[in-house]
Amino acid sequence: MNDTIIIGIDHGYAAMKTAHFSFPTGLVEYEHEPYTRKDVLELDGRFYVVGTGRQPLQKDKTQTEDYYLLTLAAIAKELEHRQAGPAATVHLAAGLPLTSFGRDKKKFKEYLLRDGQPVTFRYEWATYTITIGRVSLFPQGYAAVLTQSTLLDEPSVIVADIGGWTVDLMRLDGRIPNAATCRSLELGMIRCLDEISEHVRRTLGLSLTAAQIESVLCGEPSSVDNNAKTIIHREAGAYTRRLLSAITESGLDVRAMPTIFLGGGAALMKRHVTAADGLCRPLILDDVCLNAKGYERLAEQLLAQQNDE
């Protein structure tokens, strides 16, 4: 068995992120071997195609086995990328919103740890035996910002982590989260995409997929109707203004201090937010893997501190 490997995973509502990968949370189960070998997870005689679409919203991610199965797939991807071999002991570094951190920490940790017992599964027809020997949980958003130390020189900054379903807010004072300012708004990218899709359907009678809308928002080449593109960008702008208003209503003054946008929706903010919108200083971190990278960094620091004691 190899030495313990730290793997950070961001368990999003819309996507799973590791330090090197991001894939949708979709999970389709098959009783028999499916049509493809790509992204296929096999566990206990059951087959799952990972990363197709997105699954229904689960506010409690421990209610089903879905996020555990997605975790195994994420670990397999990272082990293959790092050429670490198919047998490993993993120190899993993950996160929770600060608003629910204390409430959900114990349950989510137990859900991922599974008593530290080894599990054997196949992913893309390679056999893995992994033991999750330890789980460390950290506040999401805050972990990502810690990877950008130069952004924290200000005495106070707002952090807005725009995820699939929620936008998690906090204010950092002297690099420390102010717990009284933490909010979780149900204004994530899923809401944005669904509202854009509905406007296009009502106006043009077209049923666009989320992938089509996202490609237009990212400025990628697309054969989407030009009238639909106009609606997409217009409604994305309206969503952005609504989000900025909601942040202000939460008691965080975006005009008074720098605001750091990160998460899956940060790329949208990059195209639709400027200092001219009344923000003191918008800072866009559009690397969707930043939370996972931050979890790994914090886990490494935690181990180093313990080894020094």
C-alpha positions, 0 to 999 in steps of 0.5 A, spaced: 500 500 500 502 506 498 503 512 502 497 516 504 495 521 499 492 527 500 486 528 495 481 534 495 474 534 493 469 539 492 462 536 492 458 541 489 451 541 487 452 541 480 459 539 479 464 535 483 471 538 483 478 535 484 485 539 484 485 537 476 478 535 474 471 538 474 465 533 472 458 534 473 454 530 478 450 526 474 450 519 476 446 513 472 445 506 474 445 500 470 444 493 472 448 490 467 454 493 463 453 499 460 454 501 453 460 505 454 467 504 458 468 511 459 466 514 466 463 507 468 464 506 475 463 498 478 461 497 485 458 491 488 456 488 481 452 495 480 454 499 474 454 507 474 455 512 468 458 518 472 458 525 469 452 525 465 447 531 466 446 533 473 442 529 479 436 532 482 438 537 488 440 534 494 440 539 500 443 533 505 448 530 501 448 524 505 441 521 504 443 517 498 449 513 496 450 518 490 456 523 493 460 517 495 460 514 489 462 520 485 467 521 491 470 514 489 470 516 481 473 523 483 479 519 487 480 514 481 481 520 476 486 523 481 490 517 482 490 515 475 492 523 473 498 522 479 500 515 477 499 513 484 497 506 482 491 503 484 492 501 491 492 507 496 490 510 503 487 517 502 487 523 506 480 526 504 480 533 504 473 536 503 469 542 505 462 545 507 459 551 507 460 555 513 453 556 515 452 549 516 459 547 518 458 545 525 451 542 524 453 537 518 461 536 519 460 530 523 455 526 519 458 528 512 465 526 515 462 519 517 459 518 510 465 519 507 470 515 512 466 509 512 469 507 518 476 507 514 475 500 511 478 499 504 473 498 498 475 495 492 471 498 485 473 499 478 473 505 474 473 505 467 475 498 467 481 499 472 481 496 479 482 500 485 483 498 492 482 505 496 482 506 504 479 513 506 484 513 512 482 520 514 477 525 512 478 533 514 473 538 513 474 545 511 470 551 510 469 552 502 470 559 499 475 560 505 479 555 503 479 557 496 481 564 498 487 562 502 490 559 495 491 567 493 494 570 499 496 577 495 488 578 495 488 578 503 492 584 504 485 588 505 483 589 512 476 586 510 474 583 504 467 579 501 467 572 499 462 570 494 462 563 492 457 562 486 456 554 486 451 550 483 445 551 487 447 556 493 451 562 493 455 562 500 457 569 502 462 571 508 466 577 510 474 576 512 476 581 517 484 580 518 484 574 514 479 571 519 471 569 517 466 573 521 461 568 522 456 573 523 456 575 516 455 568 513 449 567 509 447 562 504 443 564 498 439 560 493 441 564 487 446 559 484 448 557 477 442 552 476 437 558 478 441 562 473 441 557 467 433 555 469 431 562 468 435 563 462 432 557 459 425 559 461 425 566 458 428 563 451 422 558 451 417 563 452 420 568 447 422 563 441 419 557 443 426 554 443 428 548 448 436 549 449 440 545 454 444 547 459 450 546 455 448 550 450 447 556 454 453 555 458 457 555 451 454 562 449 455 565 456 463 563 456 463 566 449 465 559 445 463 558 438 456 556 437 450 555 432 445 557 437 440 562 434 443 569 435 436 572 438 437 566 443 444 569 444 441 576 445 436 573 451 441 569 454 446 575 455 441 579 457 438 575 462 445 573 465 446 581 466 439 581 470 441 575 474 448 578 476 444 585 478 440 581 482 445 577 485 449 583 487 443 586 490 442 580 494 449 580 497 447 588 499 441 586 502 445 581 506 449 586 509 455 586 505 457 592 502 460 591 495 461 598 494 465 599 501 470 593 500 473 588 495 469 582 493 472 576 491 467 572 486 469 564 485 466 558 484 462 555 478 459 562 477 465 566 477 466 566 469 459 569 468 461 575 473 467 576 469 463 577 463 458 581 467 461 585 473 466 591 472 468 596 477 463 601 474 457 597 477 459 600 483 463 595 486 469 598 490 474 592 487 471 586 484 476 580 484 474 574 479 477 567 481 474 563 475 478 556 477 473 552 479 478 547 482 480 552 487 476 550 493 479 543 492 486 545 491 485 549 498 482 543 501 489 540 499 493 545 502 490 546 508 490 538 510 498 539 508 498 544 513 494 541 518 499 535 518 505 539 518 503 542 524 501 535 528 508 533 526 511 539 529 508 538 535 
